[in-house]
Amino acid sequence: MKFDKIFEDDFLIAVNKPSGLLSIPDREGKEISLKQILQQTQDEIFTVHRLDKATSGVIVFAKDKNTHKQLSLLFENHATEKIYYGLVHGSVLPATGKI
């Protein structure tokens, strides 16, 4: 499955995960995951956060234990801002607002 690499340096990699691809391996191991794909070209890769299989968007993986710890703390302490957009078929009332 194709995905776009958005950013990469010595510490982390950020990619645009397409819908339909697992972020990390599931328990059954029947489907390929983004993490498994990245592991084919990286010495080490650490999961910082996940996106649901049906969700597309930017996902970050760390390349070392220290970066993993620091990035995980940012997510855990809500020091990151996550923005979600949803596509809707039909009409939604009210037309504006927050969920």
N, C-alpha and C positions, 0 to 999 in steps of 0.2 A: 504494500500500500504506500502511496506517495504522500509525503508531507514536506512542508517548507521549513527550512532552518531559518530562524529569525535572527539569532545571535549566538555566538560561541566564543569563548575565551578559554584560558587555562583552568578556570574554576567552575564554569557552568555552561549549560546549553539550553536555549529556549527554542521551541519548535511550535509550529501551528498544527495541532493534532486534528486530523479530519474526523468527522462523524463516522461511527462504525468501527473504529479502532480502539481496542482496550488501551488504557494508560499503562497498566501493569498486568502481569500474568494473573489469570483467575485461578481458582483452586483446582479446576479440572485440567487446565493446561492444554485445552483443545484449540484455542485460538491464539494467534500471534499478538503480541502487545508492542506498543511503542518502545517500552523499556527494552524488550528483547531485541528489537531492531537496532536500537542505539548501542546495545552491548556488543554488537558485531563489529563496531568500529572504535569503541572506547575501552580503555584499560579498566576503568571502574565507572559505575554510574549509580547514583543514589536518588531515590524518589523523594522529592520535596513536597509535592501535592499531586492530586489526581483530578481528572475530569471523567465524568461518566462516559460510557462507550458511545452513547448517542449524541454527546456534546462535542462540538468542535471548538477550538480556541487555543490560546497560548498556554503551554505547559513548560515548567522549568525542571531540569534535572541537574543535580550537583555532580561534580567530577571527583570530589575528594570528601573525606569525612568532616573536616573542619568547615568547609563551605556548606555541606549538608546541614550541619548543626546550626550555623548562623542563619541560613535561609529558612530552615524549619522553625526557628524561634520567631522570625519575622511573621510568618504565617500564623503561628500559634498565638502570638501576642496581638494579632490583627493590625500589624504595622504595614500591611500591604493593602492596596485597594483593588478589589475585584469588581469588574463591571460586566454585567450579563445583558445580552440582548436576546430577545425571543422573537421568533417569527410566528405570526398568528394568521390562521385562515378564517376569514369571516370578520365580524365586528365585535369589538370589545367595548363595554361600557363600564366606567367612563373612558373617554378617549385618551386621557392622560392620568398620570398618577404613579405611585410606587407600590411595588409588591414586596 
